[in-house]
């Protein structure tokens, strides 16, 4: 029993490559949508990738980098918070003497 190879027209291959390039989806996702193996689609991308008509693979959506003054302010805030948390930790870690401990039971005299 032999397995018949599927043959795809060139237009289908180009449209699949364009879908990867224009949608921003990975080749694996597009391959699953089209019922293909990922390596087949990647081979088509190598073959037709330079001739694809779609825009770049993923749109440039990166947020602008924070300015140096913003980074310095954030760094100073984090240092203050770190110092405050260290102080709280040290207070809680400090062993208390017996005179500082509250009594187990408080008796009220009348």
C-alpha positions as CSV (number, residue, x, y, z in Angstrom):
1,X,0.0,0.0,0.0
2,X,1.7,3.2,-1.1
3,X,1.0,6.7,0.2
4,X,0.3,9.2,-2.5
5,X,2.2,12.5,-2.1
6,X,0.1,15.6,-2.0
7,X,0.9,18.2,-4.7
8,X,0.2,21.9,-4.0
9,X,-0.1,24.5,-6.7
10,X,2.5,27.3,-6.6
11,X,-0.2,29.9,-5.8
12,X,-1.2,28.0,-2.6
13,X,2.5,27.9,-1.5
14,X,3.0,31.6,-2.1
15,X,-0.3,32.4,-0.2
16,X,0.8,30.2,2.7
17,X,4.2,32.0,2.9
18,X,2.5,35.4,2.6
19,X,0.1,34.4,5.5
20,X,3.1,33.7,7.8
21,X,4.8,37.0,6.7
22,X,1.7,39.2,7.1
23,X,-0.2,37.7,10.1
24,X,2.6,37.6,12.6
25,X,1.8,34.0,13.5
26,X,4.5,31.4,13.7
27,X,5.1,29.0,10.8
28,X,3.9,26.1,13.1
29,X,0.5,27.7,13.8
30,X,-0.1,28.5,10.1
31,X,1.0,25.0,9.1
32,X,-1.5,23.5,11.5
33,X,-4.2,25.8,10.2
34,X,-3.5,24.7,6.6
35,X,-3.1,21.0,7.5
36,X,0.6,20.9,6.6
37,X,3.8,19.8,8.4
38,X,5.8,22.7,9.7
39,X,8.9,21.7,7.8
40,X,7.0,21.7,4.5
41,X,5.9,25.3,5.1
42,X,9.4,26.3,6.2
43,X,10.8,24.8,3.0
44,X,8.3,26.9,1.0
45,X,9.4,30.0,3.1
46,X,13.0,29.4,2.1
47,X,12.0,28.9,-1.6
48,X,9.5,31.8,-1.9
49,X,10.4,33.9,1.1
50,X,12.4,36.5,-0.9
51,X,9.5,36.9,-3.3
52,X,6.7,37.1,-0.8
53,X,4.5,40.1,-1.2
54,X,3.4,40.5,2.4
55,X,4.9,43.0,4.9
56,X,7.5,42.1,7.4
57,X,6.9,39.0,9.5
58,X,5.9,40.9,12.7
59,X,5.0,44.5,13.0
60,X,7.3,46.6,15.1
61,X,5.3,47.0,18.4
62,X,8.1,47.5,20.9
63,X,7.5,50.2,23.4
64,X,10.1,53.1,23.4
65,X,12.9,52.6,25.8
66,X,12.7,54.6,29.1
67,X,14.9,57.7,29.3
68,X,18.0,57.6,31.5
69,X,16.4,60.0,34.0
70,X,13.4,57.6,34.3
71,X,15.7,54.7,34.9
72,X,17.6,56.7,37.6
73,X,14.4,57.7,39.4
74,X,13.2,54.1,39.3
75,X,16.6,52.9,40.6
76,X,16.5,55.4,43.5
77,X,12.9,54.3,44.4
78,X,13.9,50.7,44.4
79,X,17.0,51.3,46.6
80,X,14.8,53.2,49.2
81,X,12.3,50.4,49.2
82,X,15.0,47.8,49.5
83,X,16.5,49.7,52.5
84,X,13.1,49.9,54.1
85,X,12.5,46.2,53.7
86,X,15.9,45.3,55.1
87,X,15.2,47.4,58.2
88,X,11.8,45.6,58.7
89,X,13.5,42.2,58.2
90,X,16.2,43.0,60.7
91,X,13.7,44.1,63.3
92,X,11.8,40.9,62.9
93,X,14.9,38.8,63.0
94,X,16.3,40.5,66.1
95,X,16.0,38.1,69.1
96,X,14.0,39.7,71.9
97,X,15.1,39.5,75.6
98,X,12.8,38.0,78.2
99,X,12.0,41.5,79.5
100,X,10.7,42.6,76.1
101,X,8.4,39.6,75.7
102,X,4.7,40.1,76.7
103,X,3.6,38.0,79.7
104,X,1.9,34.7,78.9
105,X,-1.0,35.6,81.1
106,X,-1.9,39.0,82.5
107,X,-3.5,39.0,86.0
108,X,-5.5,41.9,87.1
109,X,-5.4,42.7,90.9
110,X,-8.5,44.2,92.5
